[in-house]
Amino acid sequence: MPDPVRTSENEEHWREFLTRGDSMMHVGRRVFTHLPSDPRCRLCTAPFSGFGGSLMRVIGKKPSSANPNVCTSCANALIRHHGGAEVEGSMLFADIRGSTTLAENMSPAEFHALLDRFYRVASRTVFDHDGAIDKFVGDELVAMFYVGLSGERHVARAIDAARALLRATGHLDTGGPWVGVGAGVHTGKVWFGAVGDASHIELTAVGDAVNTTARLAAAASAGEVLVSVEAAQAAGLDPTFQRRQLELKGKRLPVEVVTLSA
């Protein structure tokens, strides 16, 4: 049986981290994002390769054996504070449109290179907007923005990141995007934390707000960001933006959204 005292302590740790932040992580992210090169720790942004990666290894930051997407020091913290907390957060989902057709017309190596480019660009965009990467699932980005990392304007940061990702993938280019991307943004109560054990640890976000954001991204066309009205209002978007209602798979009631472009 889980230790109720330990579980409560870990929950309090996560709530503090998610709502107030960690000063050392903020400092680290400001420094590490300027060092080459990708890939990086999805929490502190420490680089894993190139000159920056060599520097990080000197201070003990390298890909963790428990999860190669985070560095050893961040992974140890996740293992030590297993669990999470429920807080207000904003989710960004973005995925490649028509990836099945793309893969059909490319060699596996070419498709991998395209996905790798998308991962790099999406990671950089999220980090530049003070977000955290939950995961990449196939051709989809899942990112979270919360007060402790993104500030009180975490909803606006998530929307800005989504629009910046469309620009970064070429949706304003005269020749068209190098890959078509659709995105969704929603805000609400989210459980965010660490699951797994010392052999394999994962960061994850769960809850209805997460599921709704995933459905919004799935419904978005290439070059679109579907933003729930709740998120649009919280971010202070122009209230005259045209709204529409969407029937989303698995949702009992229609979801009202505004549509943004790059």
C-alpha positions as CSV (number, residue, x, y, z in Angstrom):
1,M,0.0,0.0,0.0
2,P,1.3,3.5,-0.8
3,D,2.4,5.5,2.3
4,P,-0.3,8.1,2.8
5,V,2.1,10.6,4.5
6,R,4.7,10.3,1.7
7,T,1.9,10.6,-1.0
8,S,0.6,13.8,0.7
9,E,4.2,15.2,0.9
10,N,4.8,14.5,-2.8
11,E,1.4,16.0,-3.8
12,E,2.3,19.2,-1.8
13,H,5.7,19.3,-3.5
14,W,4.1,19.1,-7.0
15,R,1.5,21.7,-6.2
16,E,4.2,24.1,-5.0
17,F,6.3,23.3,-8.1
18,L,3.4,23.8,-10.5
19,T,2.0,26.9,-8.9
20,R,5.1,28.7,-7.6
21,G,7.9,27.2,-9.7
22,D,11.5,26.4,-9.0
23,S,13.9,29.3,-9.1
24,M,16.9,27.1,-10.0
25,M,15.0,25.6,-12.9
26,H,14.0,29.0,-14.2
27,V,17.7,30.1,-14.1
28,G,18.8,26.9,-15.7
29,R,16.3,27.2,-18.6
30,R,17.4,30.7,-19.3
31,V,21.0,29.6,-19.6
32,F,20.6,26.2,-21.1
33,T,18.4,27.2,-24.0
34,H,21.2,29.3,-25.4
35,L,23.6,26.4,-25.4
36,P,23.8,24.0,-28.4
37,S,22.4,21.5,-29.2
38,D,19.3,19.4,-29.5
39,P,17.9,17.1,-28.2
40,R,17.4,18.5,-24.7
41,C,15.9,17.7,-21.4
42,R,12.2,18.3,-21.6
43,L,12.1,19.9,-18.2
44,C,15.3,22.0,-17.7
45,T,16.2,22.2,-21.4
46,A,19.8,21.1,-20.8
47,P,21.3,20.1,-24.2
48,F,22.4,16.5,-24.6
49,S,24.8,16.8,-27.6
50,G,27.4,19.1,-29.1
51,F,29.4,21.6,-27.1
52,G,26.5,22.3,-24.7
53,G,26.0,18.6,-24.0
54,S,29.7,18.2,-23.1
55,L,29.4,21.1,-20.6
56,M,26.3,19.5,-19.1
57,R,28.0,16.2,-18.6
58,V,30.6,17.9,-16.5
59,I,27.9,18.9,-14.0
60,G,26.2,15.5,-14.2
61,K,23.4,16.3,-16.7
62,K,23.0,13.6,-19.3
63,P,20.1,11.5,-20.6
64,S,18.7,9.5,-17.8
65,S,18.5,5.7,-18.1
66,A,15.0,5.9,-16.5
67,N,13.9,8.2,-19.3
68,P,16.3,9.5,-22.0
69,N,14.0,12.5,-22.6
70,V,15.0,14.1,-19.3
71,C,18.4,14.6,-17.7
72,T,19.7,12.6,-14.8
73,S,19.1,15.3,-12.2
74,C,15.5,16.0,-13.3
75,A,14.8,12.2,-13.5
76,N,16.1,11.8,-10.0
77,A,13.9,14.6,-8.7
78,L,10.9,12.9,-10.5
79,I,11.7,9.5,-8.9
80,R,12.2,11.1,-5.5
81,H,8.8,13.0,-5.7
82,H,6.7,10.3,-7.4
83,G,3.2,11.5,-8.0
84,G,1.7,14.8,-8.9
85,A,-1.0,17.3,-8.2
86,E,-4.2,18.8,-9.8
87,V,-3.8,22.4,-10.8
88,E,-5.0,24.9,-13.4
89,G,-3.1,24.4,-16.6
90,S,-3.2,25.0,-20.3
91,M,-2.6,22.2,-22.9
92,L,-1.3,22.5,-26.4
93,F,-1.7,19.6,-28.8
94,A,-0.3,19.9,-32.4
95,D,0.0,17.2,-35.0
96,I,1.0,16.7,-38.6
97,R,-1.9,16.6,-41.0
98,G,-1.9,13.8,-43.6
99,S,1.1,12.0,-42.0
100,T,-0.2,8.6,-43.3
101,T,-0.1,9.9,-46.9
102,L,3.3,11.5,-46.3
103,A,4.8,8.3,-45.0
104,E,3.3,6.4,-48.0
105,N,5.2,8.7,-50.4
106,M,8.5,8.7,-48.5
107,S,11.1,6.2,-47.6
108,P,11.1,5.3,-43.8
109,A,14.4,7.2,-43.4
110,E,12.9,10.3,-45.1
111,F,9.8,10.2,-42.9
112,H,11.9,9.8,-39.8
113,A,13.9,12.9,-40.9
114,L,10.7,14.9,-41.3
115,L,9.4,13.8,-37.8
116,D,12.8,14.6,-36.3
117,R,12.7,18.1,-37.8
118,F,9.2,18.6,-36.5
119,Y,10.2,17.4,-33.0
120,R,13.1,19.9,-33.0
121,V,11.1,22.8,-34.2
122,A,8.2,22.0,-31.8
123,S,10.5,21.6,-28.8
124,R,12.2,24.9,-29.5
125,T,8.8,26.7,-29.9
126,V,7.5,25.3,-26.6
127,F,10.7,26.1,-24.7
128,D,10.7,29.7,-26.2
129,H,7.2,30.2,-24.8
130,D,8.0,28.8,-21.3
131,G,6.1,25.6,-21.7
132,A,6.9,22.0,-20.8
133,I,6.8,19.1,-23.2
134,D,4.7,16.2,-22.0
135,K,5.5,13.9,-24.8
136,F,5.7,13.3,-28.6
137,V,3.3,10.6,-29.7
138,G,4.0,9.6,-33.3
139,D,3.4,12.8,-35.2
140,E,1.9,14.7,-32.3
141,L,3.2,17.2,-29.8
142,V,1.7,17.3,-26.3
143,A,2.8,20.3,-24.2
144,M,1.6,21.9,-21.0
145,F,1.8,25.5,-19.7
146,Y,1.3,26.1,-16.0
147,V,1.7,29.0,-13.6
148,G,5.0,27.8,-12.0
149,L,6.7,27.7,-15.3
150,S,4.8,29.9,-17.7
151,G,3.4,32.6,-15.3
152,E,-0.1,33.8,-14.8
153,R,-0.6,34.2,-18.5
154,H,-0.1,30.5,-19.2
155,V,-3.1,30.3,-21.4
156,A,-1.9,33.1,-23.7
157,R,1.6,31.5,-23.8
158,A,0.0,28.3,-25.0
159,I,-1.9,30.1,-27.7
160,D,1.2,32.1,-28.7
161,A,3.2,28.9,-28.9
162,A,0.6,27.2,-31.1
163,R,0.6,30.1,-33.6
164,A,4.4,30.3,-33.5
165,L,4.6,26.6,-34.4
166,L,2.5,27.3,-37.5
167,R,4.9,30.0,-38.5
168,A,7.9,27.8,-37.8
169,T,6.5,25.1,-40.0
170,G,6.1,27.5,-42.9
171,H,2.3,28.3,-42.8
172,L,3.0,31.9,-43.8
173,D,5.5,31.1,-46.5
174,T,4.5,31.9,-50.1
175,G,5.5,28.3,-51.1
176,G,3.4,26.8,-48.4
177,P,4.4,24.9,-45.2
178,W,7.2,22.2,-45.2
179,V,4.7,20.2,-43.2
180,G,1.0,20.8,-42.5
181,V,0.2,21.2,-38.8
182,G,-3.1,21.6,-37.0
183,A,-3.3,22.5,-33.3
184,G,-5.7,22.8,-30.3
185,V,-5.5,24.8,-27.1
186,H,-7.7,24.4,-24.0
187,T,-7.4,25.3,-20.3
188,G,-8.8,23.8,-17.1
189,K,-8.0,21.5,-14.2
190,V,-5.1,19.1,-15.1
191,W,-3.4,16.4,-13.0
192,F,0.3,16.7,-13.9
193,G,3.1,14.7,-12.4
194,A,5.5,11.7,-12.6
195,V,4.4,8.1,-13.1
196,G,6.4,4.9,-13.2
197,D,9.3,3.8,-11.0
198,A,13.1,4.1,-10.8
199,S,13.6,1.9,-13.9
200,H,11.3,4.0,-16.1
201,I,9.8,7.4,-15.2
202,E,7.4,9.5,-17.3
203,L,5.9,12.9,-17.0
204,T,2.3,13.0,-17.9
205,A,-0.9,15.2,-17.8
206,V,-4.3,13.7,-17.5
207,G,-7.9,14.9,-17.2
208,D,-10.9,16.1,-19.2
209,A,-9.0,19.3,-20.3
210,V,-6.2,17.1,-21.8
211,N,-8.7,14.9,-23.7
212,T,-10.6,18.0,-25.0
213,T,-7.4,19.6,-26.3
214,A,-6.5,16.3,-28.1
215,R,-9.9,16.4,-29.8
216,L,-9.5,20.0,-30.8
217,A,-6.1,19.3,-32.4
218,A,-7.6,16.3,-34.2
219,A,-10.4,18.5,-35.6
220,A,-8.0,21.3,-36.8
221,S,-7.1,21.7,-40.4
222,A,-3.6,22.4,-41.5
223,G,-2.7,26.0,-40.6
224,E,-5.5,26.2,-37.9
225,V,-5.4,26.6,-34.1
226,L,-8.7,25.7,-32.6
227,V,-8.9,27.5,-29.2
228,S,-11.7,26.7,-26.8
229,V,-13.8,29.7,-25.8
230,E,-12.7,29.2,-22.2
231,A,-9.1,29.5,-23.2
232,A,-9.8,32.4,-25.6
233,Q,-11.5,34.3,-22.8
234,A,-8.8,33.5,-20.2
235,A,-6.1,34.7,-22.7
236,G,-8.0,38.0,-23.4
237,L,-8.5,37.3,-27.1
238,D,-10.7,39.8,-29.0
239,P,-14.3,38.9,-27.9
240,T,-15.6,39.7,-31.4
241,F,-13.7,36.7,-32.9
242,Q,-16.2,34.5,-34.6
243,R,-17.2,31.4,-32.7
244,R,-18.5,28.1,-33.8
245,Q,-19.5,24.9,-32.1
246,L,-17.9,21.5,-32.7
247,E,-19.1,18.0,-32.0
248,L,-16.0,16.3,-30.7
249,K,-15.7,12.6,-30.4
250,G,-16.4,11.4,-26.9
251,K,-17.7,14.7,-25.7
252,R,-21.3,14.8,-24.6
253,L,-21.9,18.4,-25.4
254,P,-20.6,20.6,-28.3
255,V,-17.4,22.6,-27.6
256,E,-17.4,26.3,-28.6
257,V,-14.2,27.4,-30.3
258,V,-12.5,30.3,-32.1
259,T,-10.2,29.6,-35.0
260,L,-6.8,31.2,-35.3
261,S,-4.1,31.1,-37.9
262,A,-0.4,31.8,-37.8
